[in-house]
Amino acid sequence: MLMFTGMPLTWASKLQMEIAFSTVGIQYIAFSQALRKVLRMMQLAQEAKETGVPVFWDPNTTLMCKAFEDNMGALELANVPKMQPQAKHINIKYRHFRHHANSGKVKVQHVDTEYQL
């Protein structure tokens, strides 16, 4: 679910089309695919702000995202700056968001399963 200022923007439930060798891999792939949508929305909002389209927040506000994950293995893959040998089959295709996380635009945090929306 993608939320903006406490309001849901998008929500989807669908089958994953990728094969993974572990639960960590499945969770990481789903996390990466969700962040693709978030990053596109953030880019759209930033472009609107830069081109003078009225936005609903203070123009001096920095746009960033908090992404929550309940699987500790997937969270570690998302936060560790180097590739791990046991996950190299998923690292290359799904690490697109790492430079956004390193720049501070995306913050990846743990959330217990019971607290997920």
C-alpha positions in Angstrom: 0.0 0.0 0.0 1.4 3.4 -0.9 0.3 6.2 1.4 0.8 9.9 1.2 0.2 12.2 4.2 -1.7 9.4 5.9 -4.0 8.6 2.9 -3.7 5.5 0.7 -2.8 6.2 -2.9 -2.5 2.7 -4.3 -3.0 -0.8 -3.2 -2.6 -4.1 -5.1 -2.5 -7.8 -4.5 -1.3 -10.1 -7.3 0.8 -13.2 -7.9 4.5 -12.7 -8.1 5.8 -13.7 -11.5 9.4 -14.3 -10.3 10.8 -17.6 -8.9 12.8 -17.3 -5.7 14.8 -19.9 -3.8 13.8 -18.7 -0.3 11.2 -16.7 1.7 13.8 -13.9 2.0 14.1 -13.8 -1.8 10.4 -13.6 -2.3 10.0 -10.9 0.3 12.9 -8.9 -1.1 11.6 -9.1 -4.7 8.1 -7.9 -3.6 9.8 -5.1 -1.6 11.8 -4.0 -4.6 8.9 -4.1 -6.9 6.8 -2.0 -4.5 9.6 0.6 -4.2 9.7 0.9 -8.0 6.1 2.3 -7.8 7.0 4.6 -4.9 10.1 6.0 -6.6 8.1 6.8 -9.8 5.5 8.6 -7.6 8.2 10.5 -5.8 9.8 11.5 -9.2 6.4 12.7 -10.5 5.8 14.8 -7.4 9.3 16.2 -7.6 8.8 17.1 -11.3 5.5 18.8 -10.5 7.1 20.8 -7.8 10.0 21.9 -10.0 7.7 22.9 -12.9 5.5 25.0 -10.8 2.5 22.7 -10.6 0.7 23.5 -7.3 1.6 20.9 -4.7 -0.1 20.3 -1.4 3.0 20.8 0.8 5.5 23.5 1.7 7.8 24.1 -1.3 10.8 23.9 1.0 9.8 20.3 2.1 12.2 17.5 1.1 10.4 14.5 -0.4 11.4 11.2 1.1 9.9 7.8 1.8 9.8 5.4 4.7 9.5 1.8 3.5 8.6 -0.9 6.0 9.5 -4.6 5.8 8.8 -7.4 8.3 11.2 -10.0 7.0 14.6 -9.5 8.7 16.5 -11.3 5.9 15.0 -9.1 3.2 15.6 -6.0 5.4 19.2 -6.9 5.8 19.6 -7.4 2.0 18.0 -4.0 1.5 20.3 -2.2 4.0 23.7 -3.9 3.5 25.7 -1.9 1.0 27.6 -4.9 -0.4 26.2 -7.8 -2.4 25.9 -11.0 -0.4 27.1 -14.2 -2.3 24.1 -16.3 -1.1 21.7 -13.8 -2.7 23.6 -12.8 -5.8 20.8 -14.3 -8.0 18.4 -11.5 -6.8 20.9 -8.8 -6.0 21.5 -7.6 -9.5 18.0 -7.2 -10.8 16.4 -5.9 -7.6 18.9 -3.5 -6.0 17.8 -0.5 -8.0 16.7 1.4 -5.0 20.0 1.2 -3.1 21.3 4.6 -4.3 18.0 6.2 -3.2 18.4 4.6 0.2 22.0 5.8 0.4 21.0 9.3 -0.5 18.3 9.4 2.3 15.3 9.6 -0.1 14.2 6.1 1.0 14.5 4.9 4.5 14.0 1.2 5.0 12.7 0.2 8.4 11.6 -3.0 10.2 8.0 -3.4 11.2 6.5 -6.3 13.0 4.0 -8.3 11.0 1.2 -7.5 13.5 1.6 -3.7 12.8 1.4 -3.9 9.0 -1.6 -2.3 7.5 
